[in-house]
Amino acid sequence: MYQSASSAQPILYRAKKSSIRVKEGFHLIFGKVARILADILDLDFELEEEQITLDMALTPEFDMEKIQMVKLVMECEKKFKISIQDEKVHTFHTLGEFVKYIENAVSENEGNIAESSEEERMWWHYS
């Protein structure tokens, strides 16, 4: 159930197989991240929207390769003008956890504007 933008109460975003109480900006961030992820995974977003859920695993066991995760992080850093620490990347097990981190970084200005080049950001892919 969505509430109006003027409401101070969090909204309930219903993801497949789970219900998570979130702030209103969360679903907007999720939509942007989902579209980025659909591009990276070469999915037709309109047809494959059901596959991209908050419960989607961001691990190789569930077809999320390391290079795809690197691309997702880099694209989200650019899109949201944040920096996602390399040490944090390995802690995101689901898309919901990743989106929540982005929401916090954006709302609290947790990260600094990414200063590293793309080559520097890719270092852990080859390790």
C-alpha positions as CSV (number, residue, x, y, z in Angstrom):
1,M,0.0,0.0,0.0
2,Y,1.5,3.3,-1.1
3,Q,0.8,6.5,0.9
4,S,0.9,10.1,-0.4
5,A,4.1,11.9,-0.7
6,S,3.0,14.4,2.0
7,S,2.7,11.6,4.6
8,A,5.5,11.3,7.1
9,Q,4.8,7.6,7.7
10,P,6.9,5.0,5.9
11,I,5.2,3.1,3.1
12,L,5.0,-0.7,2.8
13,Y,6.7,-1.9,-0.4
14,R,5.6,-5.4,-1.2
15,A,8.4,-7.4,-2.9
16,K,7.9,-10.9,-4.1
17,K,8.1,-13.3,-1.0
18,S,8.6,-10.5,1.5
19,S,7.2,-7.2,2.9
20,I,9.7,-4.6,4.0
21,R,8.8,-1.3,5.7
22,V,10.6,1.5,3.9
23,K,10.7,5.2,3.4
24,E,9.0,6.7,0.3
25,G,12.3,7.3,-1.5
26,F,13.2,3.6,-1.3
27,H,10.8,2.5,-4.1
28,L,12.2,5.3,-6.4
29,I,15.7,4.1,-5.8
30,F,14.7,0.5,-6.3
31,G,13.2,1.3,-9.7
32,K,16.3,3.1,-10.9
33,V,18.6,0.3,-9.6
34,A,16.3,-2.4,-11.2
35,R,16.5,-0.7,-14.6
36,I,20.3,-0.5,-14.3
37,L,20.4,-4.1,-13.3
38,A,18.1,-5.1,-16.2
39,D,20.5,-3.4,-18.6
40,I,23.6,-5.1,-17.1
41,L,21.9,-8.6,-17.1
42,D,20.6,-7.8,-20.7
43,L,17.0,-8.3,-19.7
44,D,14.0,-6.7,-21.3
45,F,12.9,-4.8,-18.2
46,E,9.2,-4.7,-19.1
47,L,9.2,-8.5,-19.7
48,E,11.5,-9.6,-16.9
49,E,10.4,-7.2,-14.2
50,E,9.3,-10.2,-12.0
51,Q,12.8,-11.5,-11.9
52,I,14.1,-8.3,-10.3
53,T,12.9,-8.2,-6.8
54,L,14.2,-7.1,-3.4
55,D,14.9,-10.7,-2.6
56,M,17.1,-11.2,-5.7
57,A,20.4,-12.7,-4.7
58,L,23.5,-10.8,-5.7
59,T,25.8,-13.8,-5.6
60,P,27.4,-16.1,-8.2
61,E,25.3,-19.0,-7.0
62,F,22.3,-17.1,-8.4
63,D,23.8,-16.0,-11.7
64,M,25.1,-12.7,-10.5
65,E,28.7,-12.7,-11.7
66,K,31.4,-10.6,-10.1
67,I,31.8,-8.4,-13.2
68,Q,28.1,-7.7,-13.2
69,M,28.2,-6.7,-9.6
70,V,31.1,-4.3,-10.4
71,K,29.2,-2.8,-13.2
72,L,26.1,-2.4,-11.0
73,V,28.1,-0.7,-8.3
74,M,29.8,1.7,-10.7
75,E,26.6,2.6,-12.5
76,C,24.8,3.3,-9.2
77,E,27.7,5.4,-8.0
78,K,27.4,7.5,-11.1
79,K,23.6,7.7,-11.0
80,F,23.3,8.5,-7.3
81,K,26.6,10.5,-7.0
82,I,27.8,8.4,-4.1
83,S,30.8,6.2,-3.3
84,I,30.2,2.6,-2.3
85,Q,33.2,1.3,-0.4
86,D,34.7,-1.8,-1.8
87,E,34.6,-3.6,1.5
88,K,30.8,-3.0,1.6
89,V,30.2,-4.6,-1.8
90,H,30.8,-8.1,-0.5
91,T,28.2,-7.7,2.2
92,F,25.2,-7.2,-0.1
93,H,23.5,-10.6,-0.4
94,T,20.2,-9.3,-1.9
95,L,19.1,-6.4,-4.1
96,G,17.1,-5.1,-1.1
97,E,20.2,-4.8,1.0
98,F,22.0,-3.0,-1.8
99,V,19.1,-0.6,-2.4
100,K,18.8,0.1,1.3
101,Y,22.5,1.0,1.4
102,I,22.1,3.4,-1.5
103,E,19.1,5.0,0.2
104,N,21.1,5.6,3.3
105,A,24.1,6.9,1.4
106,V,21.9,9.3,-0.5
107,S,19.7,10.5,2.4
108,E,22.6,10.9,4.9
109,N,25.2,11.8,2.3
110,E,27.2,8.8,3.7
111,G,29.4,8.4,0.7
112,N,31.6,11.0,-1.0
113,I,31.5,11.7,-4.6
114,A,33.4,8.8,-6.3
115,E,36.9,10.1,-7.0
116,S,38.5,6.8,-8.2
117,S,38.7,6.0,-11.9
118,E,36.8,3.0,-13.3
119,E,40.0,1.1,-13.5
120,E,40.8,1.6,-9.8
121,R,37.2,0.6,-8.9
122,M,37.6,-2.7,-10.8
123,W,40.7,-3.9,-8.8
124,W,38.9,-6.5,-6.8
125,H,37.4,-8.1,-9.9
126,Y,40.7,-9.5,-10.9
127,S,41.9,-10.5,-7.4
